[in-house]
Amino acid sequence: MEDLPKIIEKVKLPIEIKTDSYLLDHCFQGKAVFPAVEAMQVLASSTQTYLPHVDVALITDARFDKFLRIGATTGSLEAYNEIEVYEDGRISSKLVTRSRSPKTSITRIMEHVTVQFGGKKCDPCPLPLDFASALEGVCVDIPSDSLYRDLVPFGPAYQNVKDPLFISEKGAVANLKGVDSDGSSGPLGSPFPLDATFHVACAWGQRYSGIVGFPVGFDKRLIYSLTTRGESYICRIMPAQQCTTHLLKFNIWIYDRSGIPKEEILGLQMGDVSGGRMRPPNWISNGAEEHKLELINRQCTALSLIELKTLNGLAEKALSDRETDRFKKMGVKRGISYLAARLCCKSISRQLSGDDRETPSSSITTVSADGIRPCCPVRDKGGGSFCSVSHDSRFAIAVASNGRVGVDVEEISDKVLKSRRLYMNENERCLVKGSPLGEIEASVRIWTTKEAISKALGIGLAESWERVTVKDIGVSESIMEINNKDHAAFHDAIDNHLFTIINME
């Protein structure tokens, strides 16, 4: 076992905590409690006053052990900062209070928050912007009024997640706001944006794990630059792991609107501190256990799905120069689909490269030299992987495979009936009329099959209409013929959108 660093100094510093009125909006089971973000601010200020050289922008091994209740009225609380200075330069800082029982006159020491400041700081490696520019997966949109009414019942001062908030199994993206009247900014910046990210993590835990979690600690917090009052931010939440049935872990990143990283929090632990007494409302978990695109996923080596509505202002900043050149020539509607498709391709490129966050977003180019066809570069593999992309009014999807692959997504609507004489032959029209799926569902399967094969073979859509014949139409699998050979097209649906993939491997 490695020797623990030696403590070279100990000191206990008195702290007066002002319980301003806005703090009364931060509640647990109806009682106001001092927020963890405010406790870190108090400890950082006290420690830095005593040890001006300490780097409070790096915080590690944080533990939020016990709530500090602040009563129902404003005033102040007496507390202490117990500091331990280690020989390796790290500083342990602990927020403690003392109380005396009126019956026994016994003094009770309560340890509320413990953190370590300073220590060895590695080269910063913020999360690349493509991760924060949109959210992968099938998303649920949680209005901020529903968040604070049903999931995180805090008062107005702590309602700092702003619409839109999107969560999926992959995590969450949200807009944050620092309160204009923020009176507690200090050496750690405004506490409100970080506190709001905890609310987002809490919402994710309620949907996907059935846990109403509060922050109980984290492994590391690195402040790149201070958040400020009145400013807006974007956060990205990623689930790290579920430690136990009552404890979740997350990684969090906060950016400003220009894409500049402000903070990262690694290994945030969200725990059920109510002992199961607090339960999520039923509506938050509706549909959470549905498995999406399982059939499509089995036909490819990598897949990425993004809902267009989750794109935010950072997406354009995630583009490479070649991608940007093409984007600038597009209108707004086409540009949104293009951005989402590029982000999907960057995601599958990272999946196949084993690259989590090493490569900057702008260094991954997902458009071929002709400026049109998508590509999927794979690190340490010349030429990359076969890939295909598609988008409709709601989704963008990208898939990769070891062989020629094509994918298409279309909204299921009667518009496919209007042009069927263009893309169907007579036998296919008869097949559609007799299909138990109905004419619209059957027609969409023929349309998406011919779209997907045109991408797989690199031929024009009109040529695909002419050369491909769909011989059988099924709910999840159809059979088509091209060049006297039969191939399978596989279908999956999400709500009213049909996905079709053809893998020529």
C-alpha positions as CSV (number, residue, x, y, z in Angstrom):
1,M,0.0,0.0,0.0
2,E,1.3,3.4,-1.0
3,D,2.3,5.6,1.9
4,L,-0.1,8.5,2.6
5,P,1.4,12.0,2.3
6,K,2.4,13.5,5.6
7,I,0.4,16.3,7.2
8,I,2.6,19.3,7.9
9,E,0.1,21.8,9.2
10,K,-3.4,21.8,10.8
11,V,-5.6,24.8,11.5
12,K,-9.2,25.5,12.3
13,L,-10.6,28.8,10.9
14,P,-13.9,30.3,11.9
15,I,-16.5,31.0,9.2
16,E,-19.6,33.0,9.3
17,I,-22.1,31.8,6.7
18,K,-24.7,34.3,5.7
19,T,-28.0,32.7,5.1
20,D,-29.3,35.1,2.5
21,S,-32.9,34.8,1.4
22,Y,-32.2,33.2,-1.9
23,L,-30.7,30.2,-0.1
24,L,-34.1,29.4,1.3
25,D,-35.1,28.2,-2.2
26,H,-32.7,25.3,-2.0
27,C,-34.7,22.6,-0.1
28,F,-34.7,18.9,0.8
29,Q,-38.0,17.5,1.8
30,G,-39.3,20.9,2.4
31,K,-36.5,22.2,4.5
32,A,-33.8,24.7,3.4
33,V,-30.3,23.2,3.2
34,F,-27.0,24.8,2.3
35,P,-26.1,23.9,-1.2
36,A,-22.9,21.9,-1.9
37,V,-21.8,24.4,-4.5
38,E,-22.1,27.2,-1.9
39,A,-20.2,25.1,0.7
40,M,-17.3,24.7,-1.8
41,Q,-17.3,28.4,-2.4
42,V,-17.1,29.1,1.3
43,L,-14.3,26.7,1.8
44,A,-12.4,28.0,-1.2
45,S,-12.6,31.6,0.0
46,S,-11.6,30.7,3.5
47,T,-8.7,28.5,2.4
48,Q,-7.4,31.0,-0.1
49,T,-7.5,33.8,2.4
50,Y,-5.3,31.8,4.8
51,L,-3.1,30.3,2.0
52,P,-3.1,32.7,-0.9
53,H,-0.9,30.4,-3.0
54,V,-3.4,27.5,-3.1
55,D,-5.0,26.6,-6.5
56,V,-8.7,26.4,-5.8
57,A,-9.5,25.8,-9.5
58,L,-8.6,22.1,-9.0
59,I,-10.8,20.3,-6.5
60,T,-10.5,16.6,-5.9
61,D,-12.0,13.9,-3.6
62,A,-15.1,15.9,-2.6
63,R,-17.5,14.4,-0.1
64,F,-20.9,15.9,0.8
65,D,-21.5,13.9,3.9
66,K,-24.4,15.7,5.7
67,F,-26.8,18.4,4.9
68,L,-26.3,21.8,6.7
69,R,-29.8,23.0,7.5
70,I,-30.1,26.7,7.5
71,G,-33.6,27.2,9.1
72,A,-36.5,29.2,7.7
73,T,-35.2,32.7,8.2
74,T,-32.2,34.8,7.1
75,G,-29.3,35.5,9.3
76,S,-26.0,33.7,9.7
77,L,-24.5,30.4,10.8
78,E,-21.2,29.7,12.7
79,A,-19.0,27.1,11.1
80,Y,-15.3,26.2,10.8
81,N,-12.9,25.3,8.1
82,E,-10.6,22.6,9.3
83,I,-7.5,22.7,7.1
84,E,-4.8,20.1,6.7
85,V,-1.8,20.9,4.6
86,Y,0.0,17.9,3.1
87,E,3.7,17.8,2.2
88,D,2.8,17.1,-1.5
89,G,1.1,20.5,-1.7
90,R,-2.5,19.4,-1.4
91,I,-4.9,21.1,1.0
92,S,-7.7,19.2,2.7
93,S,-10.6,21.6,3.7
94,K,-13.5,20.5,5.7
95,L,-16.7,22.4,6.6
96,V,-17.8,21.6,10.1
97,T,-20.3,22.9,12.6
98,R,-20.8,22.5,16.4
99,S,-24.0,22.2,18.2
100,R,-24.9,21.6,21.9
101,S,-27.8,19.5,23.0
102,P,-30.1,21.5,25.3
103,K,-30.8,18.4,27.4
104,T,-27.3,16.9,27.9
105,S,-24.9,19.8,27.2
106,I,-23.0,17.5,24.9
107,T,-21.2,19.2,22.1
108,R,-21.8,17.6,18.7
109,I,-19.4,18.0,15.8
110,M,-21.0,17.7,12.4
111,E,-18.8,17.2,9.2
112,H,-20.7,18.5,6.2
113,V,-18.4,18.9,3.2
114,T,-14.7,17.8,2.6
115,V,-12.7,18.7,-0.4
116,Q,-9.0,18.8,-1.5
117,F,-7.6,21.8,-3.2
118,G,-4.5,21.9,-5.4
119,G,-2.2,19.0,-6.2
120,K,-0.8,17.8,-9.5
121,K,-2.7,19.3,-12.4
122,C,-2.5,17.3,-15.6
123,D,-2.8,18.9,-19.0
124,P,-6.4,19.9,-19.5
125,C,-8.3,17.9,-22.0
126,P,-11.8,19.3,-22.4
127,L,-14.6,17.2,-24.0
128,P,-14.6,17.8,-27.8
129,L,-17.4,20.0,-29.0
130,D,-19.1,17.3,-31.1
131,F,-20.1,15.6,-27.8
132,A,-21.8,18.8,-26.5
133,S,-23.3,20.0,-29.8
134,A,-26.3,17.6,-29.8
135,L,-27.5,14.5,-27.9
136,E,-27.4,11.0,-29.4
137,G,-30.3,8.6,-28.9
138,V,-34.0,8.9,-28.8
139,C,-34.6,11.9,-26.5
140,V,-37.3,13.2,-24.2
141,D,-37.8,16.9,-23.9
142,I,-38.3,18.0,-20.3
143,P,-39.7,21.5,-19.9
144,S,-38.1,23.5,-17.2
145,D,-41.4,24.1,-15.4
146,S,-42.0,20.4,-15.2
147,L,-38.4,19.8,-14.0
148,Y,-38.8,22.2,-11.1
149,R,-42.4,21.3,-10.4
150,D,-42.1,17.5,-10.3
151,L,-38.4,16.4,-10.3
152,V,-36.3,19.0,-8.5
153,P,-38.7,21.1,-6.4
154,F,-36.5,24.1,-5.7
155,G,-37.5,27.7,-5.5
156,P,-36.9,30.4,-8.1
157,A,-33.3,31.3,-7.2
158,Y,-32.3,27.7,-8.0
159,Q,-34.4,27.2,-11.1
160,N,-31.5,27.7,-13.5
161,V,-32.0,25.0,-16.1
162,K,-33.6,26.8,-19.0
163,D,-35.5,25.3,-22.0
164,P,-34.7,23.2,-23.8
165,L,-33.5,20.2,-21.7
166,F,-33.0,16.9,-23.5
167,I,-32.2,13.6,-22.0
168,S,-31.6,10.2,-23.5
169,E,-29.8,7.0,-22.4
170,K,-26.6,8.6,-23.6
171,G,-27.0,11.5,-21.1
172,A,-28.3,15.0,-21.4
173,V,-27.7,18.4,-22.9
174,A,-29.2,21.5,-21.3
175,N,-29.1,25.3,-21.2
176,L,-28.1,26.9,-18.0
177,K,-28.2,30.5,-16.6
178,G,-26.3,32.2,-13.9
179,V,-28.6,34.2,-11.7
180,D,-28.4,37.9,-12.4
181,S,-28.6,38.8,-8.7
182,D,-25.9,36.2,-7.8
183,G,-24.5,37.5,-4.5
184,S,-22.2,34.6,-3.8
185,S,-19.7,34.6,-6.7
186,G,-16.2,34.1,-5.3
187,P,-13.0,32.3,-6.2
188,L,-15.0,29.5,-7.9
189,G,-17.2,31.7,-10.0
190,S,-21.0,31.6,-9.9
191,P,-22.3,28.5,-8.1
192,F,-25.6,28.4,-10.0
193,P,-24.5,26.8,-13.3
194,L,-22.9,23.9,-11.6
195,D,-25.8,23.5,-9.2
196,A,-28.1,23.4,-12.3
197,T,-26.1,20.5,-13.8
198,F,-26.9,18.5,-10.7
199,H,-30.6,19.1,-11.4
200,V,-30.1,17.7,-14.9
201,A,-28.2,14.6,-13.6
202,C,-31.1,14.2,-11.1
203,A,-33.6,14.1,-13.9
204,W,-31.6,11.5,-15.8
205,G,-31.4,9.3,-12.7
206,Q,-35.2,9.5,-12.2
207,R,-35.9,8.5,-15.8
208,Y,-33.4,5.7,-16.3
209,S,-32.6,4.4,-12.9
210,G,-35.6,5.3,-10.7
211,I,-33.4,7.2,-8.3
212,V,-34.0,10.7,-6.9
213,G,-30.3,11.5,-6.5
214,F,-28.6,14.3,-4.7
215,P,-24.8,15.0,-5.1
216,V,-22.8,13.2,-2.4
217,G,-19.3,13.8,-3.8
218,F,-17.1,13.8,-6.9
219,D,-13.6,12.7,-7.9
220,K,-12.5,15.9,-9.6
221,R,-13.6,19.4,-10.5
222,L,-11.4,21.5,-12.8
223,I,-12.4,25.1,-13.4
224,Y,-11.0,26.3,-16.8
225,S,-12.4,29.8,-16.3
226,L,-15.0,31.3,-14.0
227,T,-18.7,31.2,-14.7
228,T,-20.3,34.6,-14.1
229,R,-23.6,36.0,-13.1
230,G,-26.2,36.6,-15.8
231,E,-24.4,34.5,-18.4
232,S,-25.9,31.5,-20.3
233,Y,-24.1,28.2,-20.6
234,I,-24.5,24.8,-22.2
235,C,-23.8,21.6,-20.2
236,R,-23.3,18.0,-21.3
237,I,-24.0,15.2,-18.8
238,M,-22.7,11.7,-19.4
239,P,-23.6,8.7,-17.2
240,A,-20.4,7.1,-16.1
241,Q,-21.7,4.0,-14.2
242,Q,-24.2,2.9,-11.7
243,C,-22.2,2.1,-8.5
244,T,-25.1,0.5,-6.6
245,T,-28.9,0.5,-6.8
246,H,-28.9,3.8,-4.8
247,L,-25.8,5.5,-6.3
248,L,-25.1,6.9,-9.9
249,K,-22.0,8.4,-11.4
250,F,-21.8,11.1,-14.0
251,N,-19.2,13.2,-15.8
252,I,-20.2,16.8,-16.6
253,W,-18.9,19.6,-18.8
254,I,-19.9,23.2,-18.9
255,Y,-19.3,25.5,-21.9
256,D,-20.0,29.1,-22.7
257,R,-22.0,30.0,-25.8
258,S,-18.8,30.4,-27.8
259,G,-17.8,26.8,-27.1
260,I,-15.1,27.7,-24.5
261,P,-15.0,25.1,-21.8
262,K,-15.6,26.5,-18.3
263,E,-15.7,23.5,-16.0
264,E,-15.5,19.7,-16.0
265,I,-16.6,17.5,-13.1
266,L,-15.6,13.9,-13.2
267,G,-17.0,11.1,-11.2
268,L,-20.0,13.0,-9.8
269,Q,-21.8,10.7,-7.4
270,M,-25.6,11.2,-7.1
271,G,-27.1,9.2,-4.3
272,D,-30.5,8.4,-2.9
273,V,-30.2,10.2,0.5
274,S,-33.9,9.9,1.3
275,G,-33.6,6.2,2.0
276,G,-36.1,5.5,-0.8
277,R,-38.8,7.9,0.6
278,M,-38.5,10.1,-2.5
279,R,-39.7,8.5,-5.7
280,P,-39.8,9.8,-9.2
281,P,-43.2,10.6,-10.7
282,N,-44.6,8.0,-13.1
283,W,-44.5,10.1,-16.2
284,I,-40.7,10.6,-16.2
285,S,-40.0,6.9,-16.9
286,N,-42.6,6.4,-19.6
287,G,-40.8,4.7,-22.6
288,A,-37.4,4.7,-20.9
289,E,-37.0,1.0,-21.2
290,E,-37.9,0.7,-24.9
291,H,-35.0,-0.6,-27.0
292,K,-34.6,1.4,-30.1
293,L,-33.2,0.3,-33.5
294,E,-32.0,-3.1,-32.3
295,L,-32.5,-4.7,-35.7
296,I,-30.6,-1.8,-37.5
297,N,-27.9,-2.0,-34.9
298,R,-27.3,-5.7,-35.6
299,Q,-26.7,-5.0,-39.3
300,C,-23.8,-2.6,-38.9
301,T,-20.6,-2.1,-36.9
302,A,-21.4,1.3,-35.6
303,L,-24.5,3.5,-35.4
304,S,-25.3,7.0,-34.3
305,L,-28.7,8.6,-34.1
306,I,-29.4,12.3,-33.3
307,E,-32.7,14.1,-33.0
308,L,-32.4,17.4,-35.0
309,K,-34.1,19.4,-32.2
310,T,-31.2,18.7,-29.8
311,L,-28.6,20.6,-31.9
312,N,-27.3,23.8,-30.2
313,G,-25.1,26.7,-31.2
314,L,-21.9,24.7,-30.7
315,A,-22.5,22.3,-33.6
316,E,-21.1,24.6,-36.3
317,K,-17.9,25.1,-34.2
318,A,-17.4,21.3,-34.3
319,L,-16.9,21.2,-38.1
320,S,-13.6,20.8,-40.0
321,D,-12.6,23.3,-42.6
322,R,-13.9,21.1,-45.5
323,E,-17.2,20.5,-43.7
324,T,-17.5,24.3,-43.0
325,D,-17.0,25.2,-46.6
326,R,-20.0,23.1,-47.6
327,F,-22.1,24.2,-44.7
328,K,-21.8,27.9,-45.6
329,K,-23.5,27.3,-48.9
330,M,-26.7,25.8,-47.3
331,G,-29.9,27.3,-46.2
332,V,-31.1,27.0,-42.6
333,K,-33.2,23.8,-42.9
334,R,-30.7,21.9,-45.0
335,G,-27.9,23.2,-42.7
336,I,-29.5,21.7,-39.6
337,S,-29.7,18.2,-41.2
338,Y,-26.2,18.5,-42.5
339,L,-24.8,19.4,-39.1
340,A,-26.6,16.5,-37.4
341,A,-25.3,14.1,-40.0
342,R,-21.7,15.3,-39.6
343,L,-22.0,14.8,-35.8
344,C,-23.3,11.3,-36.3
345,C,-20.4,10.5,-38.6
346,K,-17.9,11.9,-36.1
347,S,-19.5,9.7,-33.4
348,I,-19.1,6.5,-35.4
349,S,-15.6,7.5,-36.4
350,R,-14.7,7.8,-32.7
351,Q,-16.5,4.5,-31.9
352,L,-14.5,2.6,-34.5
353,S,-11.2,4.4,-33.6
354,G,-11.5,3.7,-29.9
355,D,-11.2,7.5,-29.6
356,D,-13.3,8.9,-26.7
357,R,-12.1,12.4,-26.4
358,E,-8.5,12.5,-27.8
359,T,-9.1,14.0,-31.2
360,P,-10.5,17.6,-31.6
361,S,-13.8,17.8,-33.3
362,S,-12.5,19.9,-36.2
363,S,-9.8,17.3,-36.9
364,I,-12.4,14.7,-37.9
365,T,-13.6,15.3,-41.5
366,T,-16.7,13.4,-42.5
367,V,-17.1,14.6,-46.1
368,S,-15.2,13.0,-48.9
369,A,-12.8,15.0,-51.2
370,D,-15.7,15.5,-53.7
371,G,-17.5,17.5,-51.0
372,I,-20.6,15.4,-51.2
373,R,-20.3,11.8,-50.1
374,P,-20.0,11.1,-46.4
375,C,-16.9,9.3,-45.0
376,C,-15.9,7.8,-41.7
377,P,-12.2,8.1,-41.0
378,V,-10.9,5.5,-38.6
379,R,-7.7,6.1,-36.8
380,D,-4.8,3.7,-37.7
381,K,-6.9,2.4,-40.7
382,G,-6.3,3.8,-44.1
383,G,-9.4,5.0,-45.9
384,G,-11.7,4.5,-43.0
385,S,-14.9,2.4,-43.0
386,F,-17.9,2.1,-45.4
387,C,-20.6,4.5,-44.1
388,S,-24.0,5.9,-45.0
389,V,-26.1,8.7,-43.6
390,S,-29.7,9.8,-43.8
391,H,-32.1,12.3,-42.2
392,D,-35.7,13.3,-42.2
393,S,-37.7,15.9,-40.3
394,R,-36.8,14.5,-36.9
395,F,-33.7,12.3,-37.1
396,A,-30.3,12.1,-38.5
397,I,-28.6,8.6,-38.6
398,A,-25.2,7.4,-39.6
399,V,-24.1,3.7,-39.9
400,A,-20.8,2.0,-40.7
401,S,-19.9,-1.4,-41.9
402,N,-17.1,-3.6,-43.2
403,G,-18.9,-3.8,-46.5
404,R,-21.1,-1.5,-48.6
405,V,-23.9,-0.2,-46.5
406,G,-26.9,2.1,-47.1
407,V,-29.4,3.5,-44.6
408,D,-32.5,5.6,-45.0
409,V,-35.0,7.2,-42.6
410,E,-38.4,8.6,-43.7
411,E,-41.4,9.8,-41.9
412,I,-44.4,7.5,-42.5
413,S,-46.9,9.6,-44.4
414,D,-49.1,9.5,-47.5
415,K,-46.6,11.6,-49.5
416,V,-45.0,8.3,-50.7
417,L,-48.3,7.5,-52.5
418,K,-48.1,10.6,-54.7
419,S,-45.0,9.6,-56.6
420,R,-45.2,5.9,-56.5
421,R,-45.4,5.6,-60.3
422,L,-41.9,7.0,-60.4
423,Y,-40.2,4.6,-58.0
424,M,-42.4,1.5,-58.3
425,N,-42.8,-0.9,-61.1
426,E,-46.1,-2.6,-61.8
427,N,-45.4,-5.7,-59.8
428,E,-44.4,-3.6,-56.8
429,R,-47.7,-1.6,-57.1
430,C,-49.6,-4.8,-57.0
431,L,-47.5,-6.0,-54.0
432,V,-48.4,-2.8,-52.1
433,K,-52.1,-3.0,-52.8
434,G,-52.2,-6.5,-51.4
435,S,-50.0,-5.8,-48.4
436,P,-51.5,-6.4,-44.9
437,L,-49.3,-3.5,-43.8
438,G,-51.5,-1.1,-45.7
439,E,-50.5,1.0,-48.8
440,I,-48.6,3.7,-46.9
441,E,-46.5,1.4,-44.7
442,A,-45.7,-0.9,-47.6
443,S,-44.8,2.0,-49.9
444,V,-42.5,3.6,-47.4
445,R,-40.6,0.3,-47.1
446,I,-40.2,0.2,-50.9
447,W,-39.1,3.9,-51.0
448,T,-36.5,3.5,-48.2
449,T,-35.2,0.2,-49.6
450,K,-34.4,1.8,-52.9
451,E,-32.9,4.9,-51.2
452,A,-30.7,2.6,-49.1
453,I,-29.5,0.5,-52.0
454,S,-28.6,3.6,-54.0
455,K,-26.3,4.7,-51.2
456,A,-24.8,1.3,-50.7
457,L,-24.0,0.9,-54.4
458,G,-23.2,4.6,-55.0
459,I,-25.7,4.9,-57.8
460,G,-28.3,7.6,-58.6
461,L,-31.7,7.3,-57.1
462,A,-33.4,7.1,-60.5
463,E,-31.1,4.2,-61.4
464,S,-32.0,2.5,-58.2
465,W,-35.7,2.9,-59.0
466,E,-35.1,1.3,-62.4
467,R,-32.8,-1.6,-61.5
468,V,-34.1,-2.6,-58.1
469,T,-37.3,-4.7,-57.6
470,V,-38.8,-5.3,-54.2
471,K,-40.2,-8.9,-54.2
472,D,-41.5,-9.2,-50.7
473,I,-42.5,-6.6,-48.1
474,G,-42.4,-7.4,-44.4
475,V,-42.7,-5.5,-41.1
476,S,-39.0,-5.9,-40.2
477,E,-37.5,-7.5,-43.4
478,S,-38.1,-7.1,-47.1
479,I,-36.5,-8.8,-50.0
480,M,-35.3,-7.0,-53.1
481,E,-33.5,-8.1,-56.3
482,I,-30.7,-6.4,-58.1
483,N,-28.4,-7.8,-60.8
484,N,-30.4,-11.1,-60.5
485,K,-29.4,-11.5,-56.8
486,D,-31.7,-11.2,-53.8
487,H,-30.7,-9.1,-50.8
488,A,-32.5,-8.4,-47.5
489,A,-33.5,-4.9,-46.3
490,F,-34.1,-4.6,-42.6
491,H,-36.6,-2.2,-41.1
492,D,-37.1,-0.6,-37.6
493,A,-39.5,2.1,-36.5
494,I,-39.4,4.9,-33.9
495,D,-42.8,6.5,-33.4
496,N,-43.9,7.4,-37.0
497,H,-40.4,7.2,-38.6
498,L,-39.2,4.1,-40.6
499,F,-35.5,3.2,-40.7
500,T,-34.2,0.8,-43.4
501,I,-30.7,-0.6,-43.8
502,I,-29.1,-2.7,-46.5
503,N,-25.7,-4.3,-45.8
504,M,-23.9,-5.7,-48.9
505,E,-21.1,-7.2,-46.8
